[in-house]
Amino acid sequence: MSDRPPTQNQPQDHDPSSGKPTLWQTIHSILAGLLGVQSSKNRERDFTKGDAGNFIGVYVVLVVALVIGMVVAVNLVIDAAAK
């Protein structure tokens, strides 16, 4: 184990709790929330540092993609059953 501080050539770990959630953190939070497995740390970060508009926009896009995916899957199954 080394107790040396990171040099400029070594990337430092990004602390996700230090600022606004990134796009991937927003998507992860929405998917985790939809499944009911959101951690309290991420939930607190989202409510304190997140922008509600970003979460609503990403949520709407994900729900529309889910509905389109379900329609396509049902149509494929109906077409396969009709043959």
PDB file of N, CA, C and O in Angstrom:
ATOM      1  N   MET A   1       0.831  -1.186   0.000  1.00  0.00           N
ATOM      2  CA  MET A   1       0.000   0.000   0.000  1.00  0.00           C
ATOM      3  C   MET A   1       0.869   1.240   0.000  1.00  0.00           C
ATOM      4  O   MET A   1       1.887   1.295   0.689  1.00  0.00           O
ATOM      5  N   SER A   2       0.476   2.207  -0.752  1.00  0.00           N
ATOM      6  CA  SER A   2       1.237   3.435  -0.847  1.00  0.00           C
ATOM      7  C   SER A   2       0.405   4.587  -0.299  1.00  0.00           C
ATOM      8  O   SER A   2      -0.778   4.727  -0.610  1.00  0.00           O
ATOM      9  N   ASP A   3       1.047   5.403   0.520  1.00  0.00           N
ATOM     10  CA  ASP A   3       0.358   6.563   1.080  1.00  0.00           C
ATOM     11  C   ASP A   3       0.734   7.835   0.338  1.00  0.00           C
ATOM     12  O   ASP A   3       0.499   8.938   0.830  1.00  0.00           O
ATOM     13  N   ARG A   4       1.322   7.682  -0.853  1.00  0.00           N
ATOM     14  CA  ARG A   4       1.714   8.842  -1.641  1.00  0.00           C
ATOM     15  C   ARG A   4       0.486   9.520  -2.236  1.00  0.00           C
ATOM     16  O   ARG A   4      -0.451   8.842  -2.656  1.00  0.00           O
ATOM     17  N   PRO A   5       0.482  10.848  -2.277  1.00  0.00           N
ATOM     18  CA  PRO A   5      -0.628  11.539  -2.941  1.00  0.00           C
ATOM     19  C   PRO A   5      -0.521  11.339  -4.449  1.00  0.00           C
ATOM     20  O   PRO A   5       0.579  11.120  -4.958  1.00  0.00           O
ATOM     21  N   PRO A   6      -1.629  11.408  -5.171  1.00  0.00           N
ATOM     22  CA  PRO A   6      -1.569  11.218  -6.620  1.00  0.00           C
ATOM     23  C   PRO A   6      -0.775  12.336  -7.283  1.00  0.00           C
ATOM     24  O   PRO A   6      -0.858  13.499  -6.889  1.00  0.00           O
ATOM     25  N   THR A   7      -0.008  11.961  -8.291  1.00  0.00           N
ATOM     26  CA  THR A   7       0.735  12.962  -9.044  1.00  0.00           C
ATOM     27  C   THR A   7      -0.165  13.525 -10.126  1.00  0.00           C
ATOM     28  O   THR A   7      -1.302  13.084 -10.288  1.00  0.00           O
ATOM     29  N   GLN A   8       0.344  14.504 -10.867  1.00  0.00           N
ATOM     30  CA  GLN A   8      -0.466  15.106 -11.911  1.00  0.00           C
ATOM     31  C   GLN A   8      -0.732  14.144 -13.057  1.00  0.00           C
ATOM     32  O   GLN A   8      -1.714  14.315 -13.780  1.00  0.00           O
ATOM     33  N   ASN A   9       0.109  13.142 -13.243  1.00  0.00           N
ATOM     34  CA  ASN A   9      -0.081  12.172 -14.311  1.00  0.00           C
ATOM     35  C   ASN A   9      -1.116  11.111 -13.954  1.00  0.00           C
ATOM     36  O   ASN A   9      -1.659  10.448 -14.837  1.00  0.00           O
ATOM     37  N   GLN A  10      -1.385  10.951 -12.676  1.00  0.00           N
ATOM     38  CA  GLN A  10      -2.354   9.952 -12.243  1.00  0.00           C
ATOM     39  C   GLN A  10      -3.719  10.619 -12.094  1.00  0.00           C
ATOM     40  O   GLN A  10      -3.833  11.673 -11.468  1.00  0.00           O
ATOM     41  N   PRO A  11      -4.764  10.000 -12.675  1.00  0.00           N
ATOM     42  CA  PRO A  11      -6.095  10.604 -12.527  1.00  0.00           C
ATOM     43  C   PRO A  11      -6.587  10.465 -11.101  1.00  0.00           C
ATOM     44  O   PRO A  11      -6.405   9.428 -10.463  1.00  0.00           O
ATOM     45  N   GLN A  12      -7.204  11.508 -10.617  1.00  0.00           N
ATOM     46  CA  GLN A  12      -7.782  11.457  -9.290  1.00  0.00           C
ATOM     47  C   GLN A  12      -9.195  10.937  -9.393  1.00  0.00           C
ATOM     48  O   GLN A  12      -9.874  11.163 -10.395  1.00  0.00           O
ATOM     49  N   ASP A  13      -9.642  10.239  -8.362  1.00  0.00           N
ATOM     50  CA  ASP A  13     -11.004   9.732  -8.353  1.00  0.00           C
ATOM     51  C   ASP A  13     -11.973  10.901  -8.313  1.00  0.00           C
ATOM     52  O   ASP A  13     -11.809  11.835  -7.529  1.00  0.00           O
ATOM     53  N   HIS A  14     -12.986  10.836  -9.172  1.00  0.00           N
ATOM     54  CA  HIS A  14     -14.007  11.872  -9.195  1.00  0.00           C
ATOM     55  C   HIS A  14     -15.001  11.584  -8.092  1.00  0.00           C
ATOM     56  O   HIS A  14     -15.559  10.489  -8.030  1.00  0.00           O
ATOM     57  N   ASP A  15     -15.228  12.540  -7.233  1.00  0.00           N
ATOM     58  CA  ASP A  15     -16.188  12.378  -6.147  1.00  0.00           C
ATOM     59  C   ASP A  15     -17.564  12.760  -6.666  1.00  0.00           C
ATOM     60  O   ASP A  15     -17.819  13.940  -6.907  1.00  0.00           O
ATOM     61  N   PRO A  16     -18.478  11.771  -6.848  1.00  0.00           N
ATOM     62  CA  PRO A  16     -19.779  12.091  -7.425  1.00  0.00           C
ATOM     63  C   PRO A  16     -20.624  12.983  -6.539  1.00  0.00           C
ATOM     64  O   PRO A  16     -21.578  13.597  -7.019  1.00  0.00           O
ATOM     65  N   SER A  17     -20.302  13.072  -5.265  1.00  0.00           N
ATOM     66  CA  SER A  17     -21.107  13.906  -4.378  1.00  0.00           C
ATOM     67  C   SER A  17     -20.623  15.350  -4.357  1.00  0.00           C
ATOM     68  O   SER A  17     -21.174  16.171  -3.624  1.00  0.00           O
ATOM     69  N   SER A  18     -19.597  15.677  -5.153  1.00  0.00           N
ATOM     70  CA  SER A  18     -19.018  17.013  -5.081  1.00  0.00           C
ATOM     71  C   SER A  18     -19.780  18.049  -5.902  1.00  0.00           C
ATOM     72  O   SER A  18     -19.638  19.244  -5.642  1.00  0.00           O
ATOM     73  N   GLY A  19     -20.575  17.642  -6.874  1.00  0.00           N
ATOM     74  CA  GLY A  19     -21.260  18.613  -7.707  1.00  0.00           C
ATOM     75  C   GLY A  19     -22.556  18.059  -8.244  1.00  0.00           C
ATOM     76  O   GLY A  19     -23.101  17.077  -7.739  1.00  0.00           O
ATOM     77  N   LYS A  20     -23.042  18.726  -9.301  1.00  0.00           N
ATOM     78  CA  LYS A  20     -24.294  18.291  -9.911  1.00  0.00           C
ATOM     79  C   LYS A  20     -24.115  16.899 -10.515  1.00  0.00           C
ATOM     80  O   LYS A  20     -23.032  16.567 -10.996  1.00  0.00           O
ATOM     81  N   PRO A  21     -25.166  16.090 -10.492  1.00  0.00           N
ATOM     82  CA  PRO A  21     -25.069  14.763 -11.103  1.00  0.00           C
ATOM     83  C   PRO A  21     -24.853  14.867 -12.612  1.00  0.00           C
ATOM     84  O   PRO A  21     -25.439  15.716 -13.284  1.00  0.00           O
ATOM     85  N   THR A  22     -23.994  13.977 -13.128  1.00  0.00           N
ATOM     86  CA  THR A  22     -23.758  13.928 -14.564  1.00  0.00           C
ATOM     87  C   THR A  22     -24.952  13.263 -15.244  1.00  0.00           C
ATOM     88  O   THR A  22     -25.871  12.788 -14.577  1.00  0.00           O
ATOM     89  N   LEU A  23     -24.931  13.232 -16.579  1.00  0.00           N
ATOM     90  CA  LEU A  23     -26.013  12.596 -17.326  1.00  0.00           C
ATOM     91  C   LEU A  23     -26.124  11.121 -16.957  1.00  0.00           C
ATOM     92  O   LEU A  23     -27.224  10.612 -16.740  1.00  0.00           O
ATOM     93  N   TRP A  24     -24.977  10.431 -16.885  1.00  0.00           N
ATOM     94  CA  TRP A  24     -25.012   8.999 -16.554  1.00  0.00           C
ATOM     95  C   TRP A  24     -25.494   8.775 -15.134  1.00  0.00           C
ATOM     96  O   TRP A  24     -26.212   7.808 -14.880  1.00  0.00           O
ATOM     97  N   GLN A  25     -25.118   9.642 -14.199  1.00  0.00           N
ATOM     98  CA  GLN A  25     -25.611   9.523 -12.828  1.00  0.00           C
ATOM     99  C   GLN A  25     -27.110   9.776 -12.775  1.00  0.00           C
ATOM    100  O   GLN A  25     -27.823   9.146 -11.994  1.00  0.00           O
ATOM    101  N   THR A  26     -27.591  10.705 -13.609  1.00  0.00           N
ATOM    102  CA  THR A  26     -29.029  10.982 -13.667  1.00  0.00           C
ATOM    103  C   THR A  26     -29.778   9.773 -14.205  1.00  0.00           C
ATOM    104  O   THR A  26     -30.795   9.373 -13.639  1.00  0.00           O
ATOM    105  N   ILE A  27     -29.286   9.185 -15.296  1.00  0.00           N
ATOM    106  CA  ILE A  27     -29.928   7.999 -15.858  1.00  0.00           C
ATOM    107  C   ILE A  27     -29.910   6.860 -14.851  1.00  0.00           C
ATOM    108  O   ILE A  27     -30.914   6.172 -14.669  1.00  0.00           O
ATOM    109  N   HIS A  28     -28.770   6.658 -14.196  1.00  0.00           N
ATOM    110  CA  HIS A  28     -28.655   5.604 -13.183  1.00  0.00           C
ATOM    111  C   HIS A  28     -29.642   5.831 -12.044  1.00  0.00           C
ATOM    112  O   HIS A  28     -30.284   4.886 -11.585  1.00  0.00           O
ATOM    113  N   SER A  29     -29.767   7.046 -11.593  1.00  0.00           N
ATOM    114  CA  SER A  29     -30.689   7.353 -10.495  1.00  0.00           C
ATOM    115  C   SER A  29     -32.138   7.103 -10.891  1.00  0.00           C
ATOM    116  O   SER A  29     -32.921   6.584 -10.095  1.00  0.00           O
ATOM    117  N   ILE A  30     -32.497   7.468 -12.114  1.00  0.00           N
ATOM    118  CA  ILE A  30     -33.871   7.268 -12.567  1.00  0.00           C
ATOM    119  C   ILE A  30     -34.178   5.783 -12.695  1.00  0.00           C
ATOM    120  O   ILE A  30     -35.231   5.324 -12.254  1.00  0.00           O
ATOM    121  N   LEU A  31     -33.253   5.023 -13.303  1.00  0.00           N
ATOM    122  CA  LEU A  31     -33.478   3.581 -13.437  1.00  0.00           C
ATOM    123  C   LEU A  31     -33.532   2.898 -12.066  1.00  0.00           C
ATOM    124  O   LEU A  31     -34.368   2.023 -11.840  1.00  0.00           O
ATOM    125  N   ALA A  32     -32.648   3.297 -11.159  1.00  0.00           N
ATOM    126  CA  ALA A  32     -32.661   2.716  -9.816  1.00  0.00           C
ATOM    127  C   ALA A  32     -33.951   3.085  -9.087  1.00  0.00           C
ATOM    128  O   ALA A  32     -34.519   2.263  -8.369  1.00  0.00           O
ATOM    129  N   GLY A  33     -34.407   4.313  -9.272  1.00  0.00           N
ATOM    130  CA  GLY A  33     -35.658   4.727  -8.647  1.00  0.00           C
ATOM    131  C   GLY A  33     -36.858   3.979  -9.207  1.00  0.00           C
ATOM    132  O   GLY A  33     -37.769   3.620  -8.462  1.00  0.00           O
ATOM    133  N   LEU A  34     -36.865   3.740 -10.524  1.00  0.00           N
ATOM    134  CA  LEU A  34     -37.954   2.982 -11.133  1.00  0.00           C
ATOM    135  C   LEU A  34     -38.000   1.551 -10.612  1.00  0.00           C
ATOM    136  O   LEU A  34     -39.075   0.974 -10.452  1.00  0.00           O
ATOM    137  N   LEU A  35     -36.820   0.980 -10.348  1.00  0.00           N
ATOM    138  CA  LEU A  35     -36.760  -0.385  -9.837  1.00  0.00           C
ATOM    139  C   LEU A  35     -36.896  -0.449  -8.315  1.00  0.00           C
ATOM    140  O   LEU A  35     -37.066  -1.529  -7.749  1.00  0.00           O
ATOM    141  N   GLY A  36     -36.823   0.698  -7.659  1.00  0.00           N
ATOM    142  CA  GLY A  36     -36.969   0.741  -6.209  1.00  0.00           C
ATOM    143  C   GLY A  36     -35.711   0.360  -5.456  1.00  0.00           C
ATOM    144  O   GLY A  36     -35.796  -0.098  -4.316  1.00  0.00           O
ATOM    145  N   VAL A  37     -34.546   0.536  -6.058  1.00  0.00           N
ATOM    146  CA  VAL A  37     -33.291   0.152  -5.406  1.00  0.00           C
ATOM    147  C   VAL A  37     -32.340   1.334  -5.252  1.00  0.00           C
ATOM    148  O   VAL A  37     -31.130   1.136  -5.138  1.00  0.00           O
ATOM    149  N   GLN A  38     -32.854   2.540  -5.246  1.00  0.00           N
ATOM    150  CA  GLN A  38     -32.031   3.739  -5.120  1.00  0.00           C
ATOM    151  C   GLN A  38     -31.394   3.805  -3.744  1.00  0.00           C
ATOM    152  O   GLN A  38     -32.076   3.616  -2.736  1.00  0.00           O
ATOM    153  N   SER A  39     -30.099   4.070  -3.690  1.00  0.00           N
ATOM    154  CA  SER A  39     -29.427   4.208  -2.401  1.00  0.00           C
ATOM    155  C   SER A  39     -29.756   5.570  -1.788  1.00  0.00           C
ATOM    156  O   SER A  39     -30.046   6.533  -2.498  1.00  0.00           O
ATOM    157  N   SER A  40     -29.707   5.630  -0.484  1.00  0.00           N
ATOM    158  CA  SER A  40     -30.042   6.888   0.193  1.00  0.00           C
ATOM    159  C   SER A  40     -28.997   7.960  -0.109  1.00  0.00           C
ATOM    160  O   SER A  40     -29.323   9.146  -0.160  1.00  0.00           O
ATOM    161  N   LYS A  41     -27.743   7.550  -0.309  1.00  0.00           N
ATOM    162  CA  LYS A  41     -26.687   8.519  -0.641  1.00  0.00           C
ATOM    163  C   LYS A  41     -26.970   9.174  -1.985  1.00  0.00           C
ATOM    164  O   LYS A  41     -26.878  10.395  -2.112  1.00  0.00           O
ATOM    165  N   ASN A  42     -27.317   8.362  -3.001  1.00  0.00           N
ATOM    166  CA  ASN A  42     -27.621   8.919  -4.322  1.00  0.00           C
ATOM    167  C   ASN A  42     -28.909   9.734  -4.292  1.00  0.00           C
ATOM    168  O   ASN A  42     -28.996  10.772  -4.949  1.00  0.00           O
ATOM    169  N   ARG A  43     -29.896   9.287  -3.551  1.00  0.00           N
ATOM    170  CA  ARG A  43     -31.150  10.023  -3.455  1.00  0.00           C
ATOM    171  C   ARG A  43     -30.911  11.398  -2.847  1.00  0.00           C
ATOM    172  O   ARG A  43     -31.446  12.399  -3.322  1.00  0.00           O
ATOM    173  N   GLU A  44     -30.107  11.438  -1.796  1.00  0.00           N
ATOM    174  CA  GLU A  44     -29.816  12.723  -1.159  1.00  0.00           C
ATOM    175  C   GLU A  44     -29.041  13.638  -2.113  1.00  0.00           C
ATOM    176  O   GLU A  44     -29.306  14.839  -2.171  1.00  0.00           O
ATOM    177  N   ARG A  45     -28.083  13.074  -2.860  1.00  0.00           N
ATOM    178  CA  ARG A  45     -27.335  13.866  -3.844  1.00  0.00           C
ATOM    179  C   ARG A  45     -28.278  14.438  -4.893  1.00  0.00           C
ATOM    180  O   ARG A  45     -28.167  15.604  -5.272  1.00  0.00           O
ATOM    181  N   ASP A  46     -29.208  13.606  -5.359  1.00  0.00           N
ATOM    182  CA  ASP A  46     -30.139  14.048  -6.395  1.00  0.00           C
ATOM    183  C   ASP A  46     -31.032  15.181  -5.905  1.00  0.00           C
ATOM    184  O   ASP A  46     -31.282  16.138  -6.638  1.00  0.00           O
ATOM    185  N   PHE A  47     -31.512  15.076  -4.673  1.00  0.00           N
ATOM    186  CA  PHE A  47     -32.424  16.089  -4.156  1.00  0.00           C
ATOM    187  C   PHE A  47     -31.709  17.370  -3.756  1.00  0.00           C
ATOM    188  O   PHE A  47     -32.300  18.449  -3.820  1.00  0.00           O
ATOM    189  N   THR A  48     -30.456  17.274  -3.346  1.00  0.00           N
ATOM    190  CA  THR A  48     -29.758  18.487  -2.907  1.00  0.00           C
ATOM    191  C   THR A  48     -29.024  19.189  -4.037  1.00  0.00           C
ATOM    192  O   THR A  48     -28.975  20.419  -4.070  1.00  0.00           O
ATOM    193  N   LYS A  49     -28.446  18.417  -4.979  1.00  0.00           N
ATOM    194  CA  LYS A  49     -27.610  19.030  -6.002  1.00  0.00           C
ATOM    195  C   LYS A  49     -28.155  18.870  -7.413  1.00  0.00           C
ATOM    196  O   LYS A  49     -27.636  19.487  -8.344  1.00  0.00           O
ATOM    197  N   GLY A  50     -29.178  18.066  -7.589  1.00  0.00           N
ATOM    198  CA  GLY A  50     -29.718  17.827  -8.921  1.00  0.00           C
ATOM    199  C   GLY A  50     -30.725  18.879  -9.338  1.00  0.00           C
ATOM    200  O   GLY A  50     -31.291  19.587  -8.505  1.00  0.00           O
ATOM    201  N   ASP A  51     -30.940  18.969 -10.636  1.00  0.00           N
ATOM    202  CA  ASP A  51     -31.901  19.894 -11.207  1.00  0.00           C
ATOM    203  C   ASP A  51     -33.150  19.096 -11.598  1.00  0.00           C
ATOM    204  O   ASP A  51     -33.059  18.128 -12.353  1.00  0.00           O
ATOM    205  N   ALA A  52     -34.292  19.497 -11.094  1.00  0.00           N
ATOM    206  CA  ALA A  52     -35.532  18.754 -11.348  1.00  0.00           C
ATOM    207  C   ALA A  52     -35.835  18.660 -12.832  1.00  0.00           C
ATOM    208  O   ALA A  52     -36.328  17.630 -13.291  1.00  0.00           O
ATOM    209  N   GLY A  53     -35.556  19.697 -13.586  1.00  0.00           N
ATOM    210  CA  GLY A  53     -35.810  19.683 -15.024  1.00  0.00           C
ATOM    211  C   GLY A  53     -35.032  18.601 -15.746  1.00  0.00           C
ATOM    212  O   GLY A  53     -35.554  17.956 -16.655  1.00  0.00           O
ATOM    213  N   ASN A  54     -33.768  18.396 -15.337  1.00  0.00           N
ATOM    214  CA  ASN A  54     -32.961  17.337 -15.944  1.00  0.00           C
ATOM    215  C   ASN A  54     -33.573  15.964 -15.669  1.00  0.00           C
ATOM    216  O   ASN A  54     -33.663  15.128 -16.567  1.00  0.00           O
ATOM    217  N   PHE A  55     -33.990  15.738 -14.434  1.00  0.00           N
ATOM    218  CA  PHE A  55     -34.550  14.441 -14.070  1.00  0.00           C
ATOM    219  C   PHE A  55     -35.878  14.200 -14.794  1.00  0.00           C
ATOM    220  O   PHE A  55     -36.141  13.086 -15.246  1.00  0.00           O
ATOM    221  N   ILE A  56     -36.703  15.220 -14.904  1.00  0.00           N
ATOM    222  CA  ILE A  56     -37.992  15.071 -15.588  1.00  0.00           C
ATOM    223  C   ILE A  56     -37.769  14.795 -17.071  1.00  0.00           C
ATOM    224  O   ILE A  56     -38.424  13.924 -17.645  1.00  0.00           O
ATOM    225  N   GLY A  57     -36.853  15.528 -17.694  1.00  0.00           N
ATOM    226  CA  GLY A  57     -36.573  15.325 -19.111  1.00  0.00           C
ATOM    227  C   GLY A  57     -36.054  13.928 -19.412  1.00  0.00           C
ATOM    228  O   GLY A  57     -36.523  13.280 -20.347  1.00  0.00           O
ATOM    229  N   VAL A  58     -35.085  13.456 -18.624  1.00  0.00           N
ATOM    230  CA  VAL A  58     -34.534  12.120 -18.837  1.00  0.00           C
ATOM    231  C   VAL A  58     -35.596  11.061 -18.548  1.00  0.00           C
ATOM    232  O   VAL A  58     -35.669  10.051 -19.248  1.00  0.00           O
ATOM    233  N   TYR A  59     -36.409  11.283 -17.535  1.00  0.00           N
ATOM    234  CA  TYR A  59     -37.473  10.331 -17.193  1.00  0.00           C
ATOM    235  C   TYR A  59     -38.462  10.200 -18.350  1.00  0.00           C
ATOM    236  O   TYR A  59     -38.847   9.088 -18.710  1.00  0.00           O
ATOM    237  N   VAL A  60     -38.872  11.314 -18.926  1.00  0.00           N
ATOM    238  CA  VAL A  60     -39.825  11.288 -20.041  1.00  0.00           C
ATOM    239  C   VAL A  60     -39.222  10.527 -21.226  1.00  0.00           C
ATOM    240  O   VAL A  60     -39.899   9.704 -21.842  1.00  0.00           O
ATOM    241  N   VAL A  61     -37.960  10.797 -21.545  1.00  0.00           N
ATOM    242  CA  VAL A  61     -37.302  10.105 -22.660  1.00  0.00           C
ATOM    243  C   VAL A  61     -37.239   8.603 -22.393  1.00  0.00           C
ATOM    244  O   VAL A  61     -37.507   7.809 -23.295  1.00  0.00           O
ATOM    245  N   LEU A  62     -36.890   8.199 -21.170  1.00  0.00           N
ATOM    246  CA  LEU A  62     -36.806   6.774 -20.846  1.00  0.00           C
ATOM    247  C   LEU A  62     -38.172   6.097 -20.901  1.00  0.00           C
ATOM    248  O   LEU A  62     -38.278   4.965 -21.371  1.00  0.00           O
ATOM    249  N   VAL A  63     -39.209   6.766 -20.432  1.00  0.00           N
ATOM    250  CA  VAL A  63     -40.548   6.172 -20.470  1.00  0.00           C
ATOM    251  C   VAL A  63     -41.038   6.049 -21.911  1.00  0.00           C
ATOM    252  O   VAL A  63     -41.632   5.033 -22.273  1.00  0.00           O
ATOM    253  N   VAL A  64     -40.800   7.063 -22.736  1.00  0.00           N
ATOM    254  CA  VAL A  64     -41.195   6.988 -24.147  1.00  0.00           C
ATOM    255  C   VAL A  64     -40.446   5.843 -24.833  1.00  0.00           C
ATOM    256  O   VAL A  64     -41.045   5.099 -25.609  1.00  0.00           O
ATOM    257  N   ALA A  65     -39.150   5.690 -24.562  1.00  0.00           N
ATOM    258  CA  ALA A  65     -38.373   4.590 -25.145  1.00  0.00           C
ATOM    259  C   ALA A  65     -38.910   3.241 -24.673  1.00  0.00           C
ATOM    260  O   ALA A  65     -38.959   2.289 -25.452  1.00  0.00           O
ATOM    261  N   LEU A  66     -39.307   3.151 -23.421  1.00  0.00           N
ATOM    262  CA  LEU A  66     -39.882   1.910 -22.895  1.00  0.00           C
ATOM    263  C   LEU A  66     -41.190   1.573 -23.595  1.00  0.00           C
ATOM    264  O   LEU A  66     -41.412   0.422 -23.971  1.00  0.00           O
ATOM    265  N   VAL A  67     -42.049   2.552 -23.773  1.00  0.00           N
ATOM    266  CA  VAL A  67     -43.337   2.324 -24.439  1.00  0.00           C
ATOM    267  C   VAL A  67     -43.120   1.920 -25.897  1.00  0.00           C
ATOM    268  O   VAL A  67     -43.768   0.992 -26.381  1.00  0.00           O
ATOM    269  N   ILE A  68     -42.224   2.596 -26.593  1.00  0.00           N
ATOM    270  CA  ILE A  68     -41.935   2.240 -27.987  1.00  0.00           C
ATOM    271  C   ILE A  68     -41.368   0.821 -28.058  1.00  0.00           C
ATOM    272  O   ILE A  68     -41.738   0.048 -28.941  1.00  0.00           O
ATOM    273  N   GLY A  69     -40.490   0.486 -27.148  1.00  0.00           N
ATOM    274  CA  GLY A  69     -39.931  -0.862 -27.110  1.00  0.00           C
ATOM    275  C   GLY A  69     -40.991  -1.919 -26.868  1.00  0.00           C
ATOM    276  O   GLY A  69     -40.943  -2.994 -27.466  1.00  0.00           O
ATOM    277  N   MET A  70     -41.947  -1.629 -26.001  1.00  0.00           N
ATOM    278  CA  MET A  70     -43.028  -2.581 -25.729  1.00  0.00           C
ATOM    279  C   MET A  70     -43.932  -2.738 -26.950  1.00  0.00           C
ATOM    280  O   MET A  70     -44.349  -3.852 -27.266  1.00  0.00           O
ATOM    281  N   VAL A  71     -44.239  -1.643 -27.639  1.00  0.00           N
ATOM    282  CA  VAL A  71     -45.079  -1.714 -28.838  1.00  0.00           C
ATOM    283  C   VAL A  71     -44.390  -2.552 -29.911  1.00  0.00           C
ATOM    284  O   VAL A  71     -45.029  -3.391 -30.545  1.00  0.00           O
ATOM    285  N   VAL A  72     -43.108  -2.334 -30.116  1.00  0.00           N
ATOM    286  CA  VAL A  72     -42.359  -3.105 -31.111  1.00  0.00           C
ATOM    287  C   VAL A  72     -42.347  -4.582 -30.733  1.00  0.00           C
ATOM    288  O   VAL A  72     -42.569  -5.437 -31.590  1.00  0.00           O
ATOM    289  N   ALA A  73     -42.090  -4.896 -29.462  1.00  0.00           N
ATOM    290  CA  ALA A  73     -42.049  -6.295 -29.025  1.00  0.00           C
ATOM    291  C   ALA A  73     -43.393  -6.973 -29.207  1.00  0.00           C
ATOM    292  O   ALA A  73     -43.448  -8.111 -29.673  1.00  0.00           O
ATOM    293  N   VAL A  74     -44.474  -6.302 -28.852  1.00  0.00           N
ATOM    294  CA  VAL A  74     -45.822  -6.883 -29.014  1.00  0.00           C
ATOM    295  C   VAL A  74     -46.131  -7.111 -30.485  1.00  0.00           C
ATOM    296  O   VAL A  74     -46.677  -8.155 -30.844  1.00  0.00           O
ATOM    297  N   ASN A  75     -45.795  -6.160 -31.336  1.00  0.00           N
ATOM    298  CA  ASN A  75     -46.033  -6.318 -32.771  1.00  0.00           C
ATOM    299  C   ASN A  75     -45.232  -7.487 -33.343  1.00  0.00           C
ATOM    300  O   ASN A  75     -45.734  -8.222 -34.194  1.00  0.00           O
ATOM    301  N   LEU A  76     -43.996  -7.665 -32.887  1.00  0.00           N
ATOM    302  CA  LEU A  76     -43.193  -8.802 -33.341  1.00  0.00           C
ATOM    303  C   LEU A  76     -43.830 -10.130 -32.915  1.00  0.00           C
ATOM    304  O   LEU A  76     -43.871 -11.079 -33.698  1.00  0.00           O
ATOM    305  N   VAL A  77     -44.313 -10.194 -31.702  1.00  0.00           N
ATOM    306  CA  VAL A  77     -44.944 -11.417 -31.205  1.00  0.00           C
ATOM    307  C   VAL A  77     -46.245 -11.700 -31.972  1.00  0.00           C
ATOM    308  O   VAL A  77     -46.515 -12.847 -32.329  1.00  0.00           O
ATOM    309  N   ILE A  78     -47.034 -10.679 -32.218  1.00  0.00           N
ATOM    310  CA  ILE A  78     -48.295 -10.867 -32.950  1.00  0.00           C
ATOM    311  C   ILE A  78     -48.014 -11.319 -34.381  1.00  0.00           C
ATOM    312  O   ILE A  78     -48.690 -12.211 -34.893  1.00  0.00           O
ATOM    313  N   ASP A  79     -47.017 -10.707 -35.032  1.00  0.00           N
ATOM    314  CA  ASP A  79     -46.649 -11.121 -36.385  1.00  0.00           C
ATOM    315  C   ASP A  79     -46.154 -12.558 -36.431  1.00  0.00           C
ATOM    316  O   ASP A  79     -46.483 -13.300 -37.356  1.00  0.00           O
ATOM    317  N   ALA A  80     -45.364 -12.957 -35.436  1.00  0.00           N
ATOM    318  CA  ALA A  80     -44.852 -14.326 -35.403  1.00  0.00           C
ATOM    319  C   ALA A  80     -45.962 -15.329 -35.134  1.00  0.00           C
ATOM    320  O   ALA A  80     -45.931 -16.440 -35.663  1.00  0.00           O
ATOM    321  N   ALA A  81     -46.945 -14.954 -34.317  1.00  0.00           N
ATOM    322  CA  ALA A  81     -48.057 -15.853 -34.007  1.00  0.00           C
ATOM    323  C   ALA A  81     -49.013 -15.991 -35.181  1.00  0.00           C
ATOM    324  O   ALA A  81     -49.684 -17.016 -35.306  1.00  0.00           O
ATOM    325  N   ALA A  82     -49.092 -14.993 -36.037  1.00  0.00           N
ATOM    326  CA  ALA A  82     -50.011 -15.014 -37.165  1.00  0.00           C
ATOM    327  C   ALA A  82     -49.518 -15.900 -38.313  1.00  0.00           C
ATOM    328  O   ALA A  82     -50.299 -16.267 -39.191  1.00  0.00           O
ATOM    329  N   LYS A  83     -48.237 -16.243 -38.309  1.00  0.00           N
ATOM    330  CA  LYS A  83     -47.687 -17.046 -39.410  1.00  0.00           C
ATOM    331  C   LYS A  83     -47.887 -18.507 -39.194  1.00  0.00           C
ATOM    332  O   LYS A  83     -47.482 -19.315 -40.029  1.00  0.00           O
TER     333      LYS A  83
END
